[in-house]
Amino acid sequence: MGNSAIKNDRAYTYADYLTWPDDERWEIIDGVAYAMAPPSTEHQRIVRNLSVEFSIYLKKKPCEIFIAPFGVTFEKDIKDENNPHAVEPDIAVICDKSKITEKGCKGNPDLIVEVLSRSTASIDIIKKRRLYEQNGVFEYWIVDPLHQIITRLYLNDDLSEYRKPEYFNRESTIAPIIFPDLQIDLQEIFPEPQV
């Protein structure tokens, strides 16, 4: 596999993704393979804090939360082995149980959360945003640990594109559009700023 952070010498597919070693984490977007950087401690704290909030709320409800590494592929009338996308969101909330398989989620999760890392931020902000929008992920949160801001995106009424982004800082409370009664105090999510 080499040490390259990007593999674009040919079009990669979900079939390739399944053959790669478990100790090497890659995502495929539009046939290009991107190496996933090891997450920082701060990244993992934020993922943990958010996942606890979702897990408590979803207990005894039909939706499930999954935390990376958990694969997501998008159907779009493509046979699995030819699918040019395979991603591992930090957090995925899935309400349609028929999309959950032994290998991950086949289809669009209802909500995806990505916590930015310096080395992969542009992938999350640009490439994954477009991928999720085009494949009907209703709600997408981009969490910026450095500035302690969450950008919330969700599909418009005809489900064709994301509405104008909404921003929430550490002093805010955020609620998922799909779960408006889940009020998350972001002071509980972001670590205390270092002085």
C-alpha positions in Angstrom: 0.0 0.0 0.0 2.9 2.4 0.5 3.0 5.5 2.7 1.1 7.8 0.5 -1.9 9.6 2.1 -3.8 9.4 -1.2 -4.1 6.5 -3.7 -5.3 7.8 -7.0 -3.3 5.7 -9.5 -6.6 4.0 -10.5 -10.2 4.0 -9.6 -10.7 2.1 -6.3 -13.9 0.5 -5.2 -15.6 -1.1 -2.2 -14.1 -4.4 -3.3 -10.6 -3.0 -2.7 -11.7 -1.5 0.6 -12.7 -5.0 1.8 -9.2 -6.4 1.0 -7.1 -3.8 2.9 -5.6 -4.8 6.3 -7.6 -3.9 9.4 -4.6 -1.9 10.8 -4.7 0.4 7.8 -7.7 2.7 7.7 -8.7 4.1 4.3 -11.8 5.8 2.9 -12.8 5.9 -0.8 -14.5 8.9 -2.3 -15.2 9.0 -6.0 -12.8 6.1 -6.5 -9.9 7.9 -4.8 -8.5 6.3 -1.6 -7.6 8.6 1.3 -5.6 7.5 4.4 -7.2 8.2 7.7 -4.9 9.9 10.2 -4.8 8.5 13.7 -7.2 10.6 15.8 -5.9 13.0 18.5 -6.9 12.7 22.1 -9.1 15.8 21.8 -10.8 14.4 18.7 -11.6 11.2 20.6 -12.9 13.1 23.6 -15.4 15.0 21.4 -16.5 11.8 19.7 -17.0 10.2 23.0 -18.9 13.1 24.5 -21.2 13.4 21.6 -21.8 9.6 21.3 -22.8 9.5 25.0 -25.4 12.2 24.4 -26.8 10.3 21.4 -26.6 6.9 23.1 -28.5 8.0 26.2 -31.2 9.7 24.0 -31.6 6.8 21.6 -31.9 4.1 24.3 -35.2 2.2 23.6 -35.7 4.1 20.4 -35.6 2.6 16.9 -32.5 4.5 15.7 -29.0 3.4 16.4 -25.7 5.2 16.8 -22.4 3.8 15.4 -18.9 5.1 16.0 -15.9 4.7 13.7 -14.5 2.4 12.6 -17.9 1.6 11.0 -18.2 1.5 7.2 -20.8 3.3 5.2 -21.4 2.7 1.5 -24.0 4.3 -0.8 -26.1 2.3 -3.1 -27.2 4.4 -6.1 -28.0 1.3 -8.2 -24.3 0.1 -8.1 -23.3 -3.4 -7.2 -21.3 -3.4 -4.0 -18.0 -4.4 -5.5 -18.1 -1.6 -8.0 -19.1 1.1 -5.5 -16.6 4.0 -5.7 -17.4 5.1 -2.1 -16.6 3.6 1.3 -16.3 6.0 4.3 -16.0 5.7 8.1 -17.8 8.6 9.7 -16.9 9.4 13.3 -20.5 9.1 14.2 -23.5 7.7 12.2 -27.1 7.6 13.3 -29.2 5.1 11.3 -33.0 4.8 11.8 -33.7 2.3 9.0 -32.6 -1.1 10.4 -32.6 -2.6 6.9 -29.6 -0.5 6.0 -27.5 -2.1 8.8 -25.4 -5.1 7.7 -22.5 -7.1 9.2 -20.1 -5.0 7.2 -21.6 -1.6 8.2 -24.3 0.6 6.7 -25.5 0.1 3.1 -27.3 3.3 2.2 -27.6 6.8 3.7 -27.4 7.3 7.5 -29.9 9.8 8.8 -27.2 11.9 10.6 -23.4 11.9 10.2 -20.9 13.7 12.5 -17.3 14.3 11.4 -14.8 15.7 13.8 -12.1 17.6 11.9 -8.5 16.5 12.1 -5.8 18.9 10.6 -4.7 16.4 8.0 -8.2 15.5 6.7 -10.2 18.6 7.4 -10.6 19.6 3.7 -11.9 16.1 2.9 -14.6 16.4 5.6 -15.5 20.0 4.6 -15.5 19.7 0.8 -15.5 16.1 -0.4 -17.6 14.4 2.2 -20.1 17.3 2.4 -20.7 16.8 -1.4 -20.8 13.0 -1.0 -23.3 13.1 1.8 -25.5 15.7 0.2 -25.6 13.8 -3.1 -26.5 10.6 -1.4 -29.3 11.9 0.8 -27.7 12.0 4.3 -30.3 14.2 5.8 -28.2 15.9 8.4 -24.4 16.5 8.6 -22.5 18.0 11.5 -18.9 19.2 11.0 -17.2 19.6 14.4 -14.2 21.9 14.5 -12.2 21.2 17.7 -9.7 24.0 17.2 -12.4 26.8 17.1 -14.9 24.8 19.1 -17.7 25.3 16.5 -20.2 22.8 15.1 -21.5 23.5 11.5 -24.9 21.9 11.1 -26.2 21.2 7.6 -29.5 19.5 6.6 -31.3 18.9 3.4 -33.9 21.3 2.0 -37.6 20.4 1.6 -37.2 18.6 -1.7 -34.1 16.8 -0.3 -31.9 18.0 -3.2 -29.2 20.0 -1.4 -28.1 21.3 2.0 -29.6 24.5 3.3 -27.4 27.4 4.4 -25.0 26.2 7.2 -25.8 27.0 10.8 -23.1 27.5 13.3 -23.0 26.7 17.0 -20.1 27.6 19.4 -19.2 26.4 22.9 -21.7 28.6 24.6 -24.6 27.2 22.4 -27.0 24.4 22.7 -27.5 22.3 19.6 -30.3 19.9 18.7 -30.4 17.5 15.8 -33.1 18.4 13.2 -34.2 14.8 13.3 -34.4 14.8 17.2 -35.4 18.4 18.2 -35.9 17.3 21.8 -32.3 16.2 22.2 -30.7 19.4 23.5 -26.9 19.2 23.7 -25.0 21.8 25.7 -21.8 22.2 23.8 -19.9 23.2 27.0 -20.3 19.5 27.8 -18.9 18.4 24.5 -15.9 20.6 24.0 -13.0 20.5 26.4 -12.4 23.5 28.6 -10.2 26.0 26.6 -6.6 26.0 27.8 -5.5 29.5 29.1 
